[in-house]
Amino acid sequence: MLTSSKAKPTLEALPTELLILILLEIPDLASLKSIVLSSPIFHQAYLAVRQEALCRIVKIQ
């Protein structure tokens, strides 16, 4: 029986630039809040683009 010692890939393992792109595509405040509060990595990325992310959501609602 073969077992893999590799960790499963996660969104949090992506480069910060990609995390930011994901954050900027979130269409509503509830979803943005959920992802930012669920992950310290996403929270850190969010802090870098907070104003832009919030402005985008306000514009599309």
Secondary structure as UniProt FT lines:
FT   HELIX           11..13
FT   HELIX           16..24
FT   HELIX           29..38
FT   HELIX           40..60
//
